[in-house]
């Protein structure tokens, strides 16, 4: 039963997302490039975790941050990790 609820939640979020796209007339090319950048950001975070002593959290926000800003975002996250 919980799986059905989870699927319905994801379906609802997808519908709201599509409605927002239509309202603001956001191009699919922008959305696809943003998703690719997030994927690349997650891969970079995964590879950074192979550095001994570094365990950066791989979540959507960090992946988005790294995907948009690139290498400077990785450096900022590393500084935050070591200061924290």
N, CA, C and O atoms as a printed pandas DataFrame, in Angstrom:
     atom_number atom_name residue_name chain_id  residue_number  x_coord  y_coord  z_coord
0              1         N          UNK        A               1    0.819   -1.192    0.000
1              2        CA          UNK        A               1    0.000    0.000    0.000
2              3         C          UNK        A               1    0.862    1.254    0.000
3              4         O          UNK        A               1    0.535    2.230   -0.676
4              5         N          UNK        A               2    1.977    1.239    0.764
5              6        CA          UNK        A               2    2.831    2.426    0.827
6              7         C          UNK        A               2    3.459    2.721   -0.526
7              8         O          UNK        A               2    3.724    3.880   -0.847
8              9         N          UNK        A               3    3.703    1.678   -1.328
9             10        CA          UNK        A               3    4.302    1.877   -2.640
10            11         C          UNK        A               3    3.329    2.596   -3.574
11            12         O          UNK        A               3    3.744    3.431   -4.378
12            13         N          UNK        A               4    2.051    2.280   -3.472
13            14        CA          UNK        A               4    1.043    2.953   -4.277
14            15         C          UNK        A               4    0.972    4.430   -3.915
15            16         O          UNK        A               4    0.852    5.278   -4.799
16            17         N          UNK        A               5    1.044    4.745   -2.630
17            18        CA          UNK        A               5    1.031    6.140   -2.187
18            19         C          UNK        A               5    2.250    6.885   -2.730
19            20         O          UNK        A               5    2.146    8.026   -3.179
20            21         N          UNK        A               6    3.389    6.228   -2.683
21            22        CA          UNK        A               6    4.623    6.846   -3.175
22            23         C          UNK        A               6    4.536    7.112   -4.680
23            24         O          UNK        A               6    4.955    8.171   -5.148
24            25         N          UNK        A               7    4.004    6.172   -5.423
25            26        CA          UNK        A               7    3.851    6.349   -6.873
26            27         C          UNK        A               7    2.886    7.490   -7.168
27            28         O          UNK        A               7    3.128    8.285   -8.076
28            29         N          UNK        A               8    1.803    7.578   -6.418
29            30        CA          UNK        A               8    0.847    8.665   -6.608
30            31         C          UNK        A               8    1.453   10.022   -6.276
31            32         O          UNK        A               8    1.154   11.018   -6.935
32            33         N          UNK        A               9    2.291   10.061   -5.271
33            34        CA          UNK        A               9    2.975   11.315   -4.925
34            35         C          UNK        A               9    3.896   11.734   -6.062
35            36         O          UNK        A               9    3.890   12.899   -6.461
36            37         N          UNK        A              10    4.691   10.800   -6.591
37            38        CA          UNK        A              10    5.579   11.128   -7.704
38            39         C          UNK        A              10    4.791   11.571   -8.934
39            40         O          UNK        A              10    5.197   12.495   -9.637
40            41         N          UNK        A              11    3.678   10.919   -9.187
41            42        CA          UNK        A              11    2.834   11.288  -10.318
42            43         C          UNK        A              11    2.259   12.694  -10.136
43            44         O          UNK        A              11    2.207   13.480  -11.082
44            45         N          UNK        A              12    1.835   12.994   -8.930
45            46        CA          UNK        A              12    1.320   14.333   -8.630
46            47         C          UNK        A              12    2.376   15.406   -8.797
47            48         O          UNK        A              12    2.101   16.473   -9.346
48            49         N          UNK        A              13    3.586   15.129   -8.326
49            50        CA          UNK        A              13    4.686   16.085   -8.478
50            51         C          UNK        A              13    5.007   16.295   -9.951
51            52         O          UNK        A              13    5.269   17.421  -10.373
52            53         N          UNK        A              14    4.988   15.226  -10.735
53            54        CA          UNK        A              14    5.262   15.346  -12.168
54            55         C          UNK        A              14    4.196   16.188  -12.860
55            56         O          UNK        A              14    4.520   16.997  -13.730
56            57         N          UNK        A              15    2.946   16.013  -12.492
57            58        CA          UNK        A              15    1.870   16.800  -13.086
58            59         C          UNK        A              15    2.013   18.277  -12.716
59            60         O          UNK        A              15    1.869   19.145  -13.577
60            61         N          UNK        A              16    2.293   18.565  -11.459
61            62        CA          UNK        A              16    2.504   19.954  -11.035
62            63         C          UNK        A              16    3.699   20.552  -11.773
63            64         O          UNK        A              16    3.659   21.711  -12.184
64            65         N          UNK        A              17    4.755   19.767  -11.940
65            66        CA          UNK        A              17    5.940   20.224  -12.661
66            67         C          UNK        A              17    5.592   20.584  -14.105
67            68         O          UNK        A              17    6.029   21.621  -14.604
68            69         N          UNK        A              18    4.820   19.750  -14.774
69            70        CA          UNK        A              18    4.420   20.022  -16.154
70            71         C          UNK        A              18    3.518   21.247  -16.251
71            72         O          UNK        A              18    3.622   22.015  -17.207
72            73         N          UNK        A              19    2.637   21.437  -15.278
73            74        CA          UNK        A              19    1.777   22.620  -15.273
74            75         C          UNK        A              19    2.622   23.886  -15.100
75            76         O          UNK        A              19    2.373   24.890  -15.768
76            77         N          UNK        A              20    3.602   23.847  -14.223
77            78        CA          UNK        A              20    4.490   24.998  -14.024
78            79         C          UNK        A              20    5.263   25.291  -15.300
79            80         O          UNK        A              20    5.443   26.454  -15.661
80            81         N          UNK        A              21    5.723   24.250  -15.988
81            82        CA          UNK        A              21    6.414   24.450  -17.260
82            83         C          UNK        A              21    5.517   25.160  -18.265
83            84         O          UNK        A              21    5.959   26.071  -18.966
84            85         N          UNK        A              22    4.269   24.744  -18.332
85            86        CA          UNK        A              22    3.330   25.364  -19.274
86            87         C          UNK        A              22    3.017   26.810  -18.886
87            88         O          UNK        A              22    2.922   27.676  -19.755
88            89         N          UNK        A              23    2.859   27.074  -17.594
89            90        CA          UNK        A              23    2.518   28.424  -17.150
90            91         C          UNK        A              23    3.653   29.399  -17.467
91            92         O          UNK        A              23    3.409   30.481  -18.003
92            93         N          UNK        A              24    4.879   29.026  -17.142
93            94        CA          UNK        A              24    6.015   29.923  -17.334
94            95         C          UNK        A              24    6.674   29.769  -18.703
95            96         O          UNK        A              24    7.638   30.470  -19.009
96            97         N          UNK        A              25    6.165   28.865  -19.519
97            98        CA          UNK        A              25    6.671   28.631  -20.879
98            99         C          UNK        A              25    8.191   28.372  -20.880
99           100         O          UNK        A              25    8.940   28.937  -21.677
100          101         N          UNK        A              26    8.598   27.522  -19.982
101          102        CA          UNK        A              26   10.004   27.144  -19.888
102          103         C          UNK        A              26   10.296   26.106  -20.962
103          104         O          UNK        A              26    9.528   25.163  -21.152
104          105         N          UNK        A              27   11.401   26.286  -21.656
105          106        CA          UNK        A              27   11.764   25.394  -22.746
106          107         C          UNK        A              27   12.273   24.065  -22.202
107          108         O          UNK        A              27   12.923   24.015  -21.157
108          109         N          UNK        A              28   11.968   22.986  -22.927
109          110        CA          UNK        A              28   12.430   21.647  -22.543
110          111         C          UNK        A              28   13.943   21.554  -22.616
111          112         O          UNK        A              28   14.564   20.825  -21.842
112          113         N          UNK        A              29   14.540   22.297  -23.553
113          114        CA          UNK        A              29   15.996   22.260  -23.695
114          115         C          UNK        A              29   16.673   22.720  -22.399
115          116         O          UNK        A              29   17.686   22.153  -21.990
116          117         N          UNK        A              30   16.116   23.742  -21.763
117          118        CA          UNK        A              30   16.666   24.230  -20.497
118          119         C          UNK        A              30   16.542   23.172  -19.409
119          120         O          UNK        A              30   17.486   22.938  -18.654
120          121         N          UNK        A              31   15.383   22.539  -19.328
121          122        CA          UNK        A              31   15.149   21.518  -18.302
122          123         C          UNK        A              31   16.087   20.331  -18.505
123          124         O          UNK        A              31   16.659   19.817  -17.545
124          125         N          UNK        A              32   16.243   19.901  -19.748
125          126        CA          UNK        A              32   17.120   18.756  -20.032
126          127         C          UNK        A              32   18.572   19.098  -19.703
127          128         O          UNK        A              32   19.286   18.277  -19.128
128          129         N          UNK        A              33   19.012   20.310  -20.066
129          130        CA          UNK        A              33   20.396   20.685  -19.759
130          131         C          UNK        A              33   20.602   20.782  -18.251
131          132         O          UNK        A              33   21.667   20.420  -17.752
132          133         N          UNK        A              34   19.594   21.268  -17.515
133          134        CA          UNK        A              34   19.702   21.331  -16.062
134          135         C          UNK        A              34   19.778   19.925  -15.458
135          136         O          UNK        A              34   20.563   19.690  -14.539
136          137         N          UNK        A              35   18.974   18.996  -15.963
137          138        CA          UNK        A              35   19.019   17.617  -15.464
138          139         C          UNK        A              35   20.357   16.947  -15.771
139          140         O          UNK        A              35   20.875   16.186  -14.953
140          141         N          UNK        A              36   20.917   17.229  -16.950
141          142        CA          UNK        A              36   22.231   16.677  -17.288
142          143         C          UNK        A              36   23.291   17.248  -16.364
143          144         O          UNK        A              36   24.172   16.521  -15.905
144          145         N          UNK        A              37   23.213   18.552  -16.085
145          146        CA          UNK        A              37   24.181   19.164  -15.171
146          147         C          UNK        A              37   24.067   18.578  -13.765
147          148         O          UNK        A              37   25.079   18.378  -13.094
148          149         N          UNK        A              38   22.844   18.305  -13.318
149          150        CA          UNK        A              38   22.660   17.694  -12.001
150          151         C          UNK        A              38   23.265   16.296  -11.980
151          152         O          UNK        A              38   23.910   15.916  -11.003
152          153         N          UNK        A              39   23.064   15.531  -13.042
153          154        CA          UNK        A              39   23.636   14.189  -13.131
154          155         C          UNK        A              39   25.158   14.244  -13.098
155          156         O          UNK        A              39   25.794   13.469  -12.385
156          157         N          UNK        A              40   25.736   15.147  -13.859
157          158        CA          UNK        A              40   27.198   15.299  -13.870
158          159         C          UNK        A              40   27.684   15.754  -12.489
159          160         O          UNK        A              40   28.721   15.289  -12.016
160          161         N          UNK        A              41   26.952   16.646  -11.851
161          162        CA          UNK        A              41   27.315   17.085  -10.506
162          163         C          UNK        A              41   27.310   15.936   -9.512
163          164         O          UNK        A              41   28.199   15.837   -8.667
164          165         N          UNK        A              42   26.308   15.067   -9.611
165          166        CA          UNK        A              42   26.261   13.895   -8.732
166          167         C          UNK        A              42   27.421   12.950   -8.981
167          168         O          UNK        A              42   27.965   12.377   -8.037
168          169         N          UNK        A              43   27.808   12.778  -10.238
169          170        CA          UNK        A              43   28.953   11.923  -10.573
170          171         C          UNK        A              43   30.240   12.520  -10.021
171          172         O          UNK        A              43   31.087   11.802   -9.490
172          173         N          UNK        A              44   30.386   13.848  -10.149
173          174        CA          UNK        A              44   31.587   14.502   -9.610
174          175         C          UNK        A              44   31.650   14.334   -8.095
175          176         O          UNK        A              44   32.718   14.056   -7.549
176          177         N          UNK        A              45   30.526   14.498   -7.415
177          178        CA          UNK        A              45   30.508   14.292   -5.967
178          179         C          UNK        A              45   30.853   12.849   -5.619
179          180         O          UNK        A              45   31.555   12.594   -4.641
180          181         N          UNK        A              46   30.363   11.911   -6.411
181          182        CA          UNK        A              46   30.680   10.505   -6.187
182          183         C          UNK        A              46   32.182   10.266   -6.322
183          184         O          UNK        A              46   32.772    9.548   -5.515
184          185         N          UNK        A              47   32.798   10.865   -7.337
185          186        CA          UNK        A              47   34.237   10.694   -7.552
186          187         C          UNK        A              47   35.058   11.389   -6.471
187          188         O          UNK        A              47   36.116   10.895   -6.081
188          189         N          UNK        A              48   34.574   12.535   -5.984
189          190        CA          UNK        A              48   35.291   13.244   -4.911
190          191         C          UNK        A              48   35.302   12.408   -3.642
191          192         O          UNK        A              48   36.240   12.495   -2.849
192          193         N          UNK        A              49   34.271   11.599   -3.441
193          194        CA          UNK        A              49   34.216   10.760   -2.245
194          195         C          UNK        A              49   35.297    9.684   -2.229
195          196         O          UNK        A              49   35.518    9.062   -1.190
196          197         N          UNK        A              50   35.974    9.448   -3.349
197          198        CA          UNK        A              50   37.080    8.488   -3.372
198          199         C          UNK        A              50   38.362    9.066   -2.782
199          200         O          UNK        A              50   39.324    8.333   -2.553
200          201         N          UNK        A              51   38.384   10.387   -2.531
201          202        CA          UNK        A              51   39.540   10.992   -1.869
202          203         C          UNK        A              51   39.523   10.515   -0.420
203          204         O          UNK        A              51   38.505   10.638    0.261
204          205         N          UNK        A              52   40.646    9.969    0.057
205          206        CA          UNK        A              52   40.663    9.460    1.435
206          207         C          UNK        A              52   40.348   10.567    2.447
207          208         O          UNK        A              52   40.923   11.654    2.385
208          209         N          UNK        A              53   39.449   10.288    3.360
209          210        CA          UNK        A              53   39.092   11.228    4.407
210          211         C          UNK        A              53   37.975   12.186    4.035
211          212         O          UNK        A              53   37.593   13.023    4.852
212          213         N          UNK        A              54   37.447   12.090    2.843
213          214        CA          UNK        A              54   36.377   12.986    2.404
214          215         C          UNK        A              54   35.121   12.164    2.157
215          216         O          UNK        A              54   35.134   11.206    1.384
216          217         N          UNK        A              55   34.043   12.546    2.817
217          218        CA          UNK        A              55   32.759   11.904    2.572
218          219         C          UNK        A              55   31.701   12.989    2.407
219          220         O          UNK        A              55   30.964   13.297    3.344
220          221         N          UNK        A              56   31.632   13.559    1.220
221          222        CA          UNK        A              56   30.614   14.558    0.929
222          223         C          UNK        A              56   29.280   13.857    0.703
223          224         O          UNK        A              56   29.214   12.784    0.103
224          225         N          UNK        A              57   28.242   14.477    1.189
225          226        CA          UNK        A              57   26.911   13.911    1.037
226          227         C          UNK        A              57   26.439   14.120   -0.400
227          228         O          UNK        A              57   26.538   15.221   -0.942
228          229         N          UNK        A              58   25.933   13.070   -1.001
229          230        CA          UNK        A              58   25.404   13.172   -2.366
230          231         C          UNK        A              58   23.886   13.266   -2.264
231          232         O          UNK        A              58   23.202   12.264   -2.056
232          233         N          UNK        A              59   23.374   14.477   -2.412
233          234        CA          UNK        A              59   21.928   14.686   -2.427
234          235         C          UNK        A              59   21.581   15.619   -3.580
235          236         O          UNK        A              59   22.469   16.123   -4.267
236          237         N          UNK        A              60   20.313   15.841   -3.786
237          238        CA          UNK        A              60   19.865   16.634   -4.938
238          239         C          UNK        A              60   20.374   18.068   -4.871
239          240         O          UNK        A              60   20.743   18.638   -5.897
240          241         N          UNK        A              61   20.399   18.659   -3.682
241          242        CA          UNK        A              61   20.837   20.045   -3.552
242          243         C          UNK        A              61   22.321   20.188   -3.872
243          244         O          UNK        A              61   22.709   21.099   -4.604
244          245         N          UNK        A              62   23.152   19.304   -3.334
245          246        CA          UNK        A              62   24.581   19.357   -3.641
246          247         C          UNK        A              62   24.847   19.079   -5.119
247          248         O          UNK        A              62   25.694   19.730   -5.732
248          249         N          UNK        A              63   24.135   18.127   -5.685
249          250        CA          UNK        A              63   24.320   17.821   -7.105
250          251         C          UNK        A              63   23.896   18.998   -7.976
251          252         O          UNK        A              63   24.558   19.302   -8.968
252          253         N          UNK        A              64   22.804   19.661   -7.618
253          254        CA          UNK        A              64   22.370   20.849   -8.353
254          255         C          UNK        A              64   23.399   21.961   -8.228
255          256         O          UNK        A              64   23.722   22.626   -9.212
256          257         N          UNK        A              65   23.910   22.161   -7.031
257          258        CA          UNK        A              65   24.920   23.183   -6.760
258          259         C          UNK        A              65   26.162   22.940   -7.608
259          260         O          UNK        A              65   26.673   23.864   -8.242
260          261         N          UNK        A              66   26.650   21.701   -7.623
261          262        CA          UNK        A              66   27.838   21.358   -8.413
262          263         C          UNK        A              66   27.520   21.375   -9.897
263          264         O          UNK        A              66   28.360   21.770  -10.706
264          265         N          UNK        A              67   26.326   20.953  -10.260
265          266        CA          UNK        A              67   25.941   20.943  -11.667
266          267         C          UNK        A              67   25.866   22.330  -12.271
267          268         O          UNK        A              67   26.210   22.516  -13.438
268          269         N          UNK        A              68   25.423   23.305  -11.494
269          270        CA          UNK        A              68   25.300   24.668  -12.009
270          271         C          UNK        A              68   26.626   25.405  -11.939
271          272         O          UNK        A              68   27.026   26.045  -12.912
272          273         N          UNK        A              69   27.313   25.330  -10.813
273          274        CA          UNK        A              69   28.535   26.124  -10.629
274          275         C          UNK        A              69   29.810   25.403  -11.036
275          276         O          UNK        A              69   30.827   26.048  -11.290
276          277         N          UNK        A              70   29.773   24.072  -11.102
277          278        CA          UNK        A              70   30.939   23.325  -11.558
278          279         C          UNK        A              70   32.000   23.144  -10.478
279          280         O          UNK        A              70   31.691   22.907   -9.311
280          281         N          UNK        A              71   33.254   23.260  -10.896
281          282        CA          UNK        A              71   34.395   23.014  -10.005
282          283         C          UNK        A              71   34.402   23.959   -8.799
283          284         O          UNK        A              71   34.697   23.501   -7.695
284          285         N          UNK        A              72   34.092   25.254   -8.949
285          286        CA          UNK        A              72   34.074   26.109   -7.753
286          287         C          UNK        A              72   33.105   25.608   -6.681
287          288         O          UNK        A              72   33.366   25.772   -5.490
288          289         N          UNK        A              73   32.001   25.004   -7.089
289          290        CA          UNK        A              73   31.054   24.468   -6.112
290          291         C          UNK        A              73   31.657   23.283   -5.366
291          292         O          UNK        A              73   31.417   23.123   -4.170
292          293         N          UNK        A              74   32.432   22.456   -6.050
293          294        CA          UNK        A              74   33.103   21.331   -5.382
294          295         C          UNK        A              74   34.080   21.870   -4.349
295          296         O          UNK        A              74   34.160   21.349   -3.236
296          297         N          UNK        A              75   34.819   22.904   -4.710
297          298        CA          UNK        A              75   35.785   23.504   -3.775
298          299         C          UNK        A              75   35.054   24.096   -2.570
299          300         O          UNK        A              75   35.498   23.936   -1.433
300          301         N          UNK        A              76   33.926   24.784   -2.819
301          302        CA          UNK        A              76   33.141   25.356   -1.722
302          303         C          UNK        A              76   32.621   24.255   -0.808
303          304         O          UNK        A              76   32.673   24.392    0.414
304          305         N          UNK        A              77   32.122   23.166   -1.383
305          306        CA          UNK        A              77   31.631   22.057   -0.558
306          307         C          UNK        A              77   32.753   21.408    0.249
307          308         O          UNK        A              77   32.553   21.026    1.402
308          309         N          UNK        A              78   33.934   21.285   -0.361
309          310        CA          UNK        A              78   35.072   20.726    0.376
310          311         C          UNK        A              78   35.474   21.636    1.530
311          312         O          UNK        A              78   35.753   21.154    2.628
312          313         N          UNK        A              79   35.506   22.939    1.296
313          314        CA          UNK        A              79   35.836   23.875    2.374
314          315         C          UNK        A              79   34.793   23.774    3.481
315          316         O          UNK        A              79   35.139   23.739    4.662
316          317         N          UNK        A              80   33.518   23.726    3.103
317          318        CA          UNK        A              80   32.465   23.584    4.087
318          319         C          UNK        A              80   32.606   22.280    4.874
319          320         O          UNK        A              80   32.399   22.252    6.087
320          321         N          UNK        A              81   32.954   21.217    4.181
321          322        CA          UNK        A              81   33.120   19.908    4.826
322          323         C          UNK        A              81   34.231   19.940    5.872
323          324         O          UNK        A              81   34.065   19.414    6.973
324          325         N          UNK        A              82   35.366   20.556    5.530
325          326        CA          UNK        A              82   36.498   20.556    6.445
326          327         C          UNK        A              82   36.337   21.580    7.577
327          328         O          UNK        A              82   36.908   21.393    8.652
328          329         N          UNK        A              83   35.574   22.654    7.359
329          330        CA          UNK        A              83   35.351   23.638    8.411
330          331         C          UNK        A              83   34.305   23.152    9.394
331          332         O          UNK        A              83   34.393   23.414   10.593
332          333         N          UNK        A              84   33.316   22.444    8.875
333          334        CA          UNK        A              84   32.230   21.937    9.712
334          335         C          UNK        A              84   32.754   20.909   10.630
335          336         O          UNK        A              84   31.999   20.349   11.426
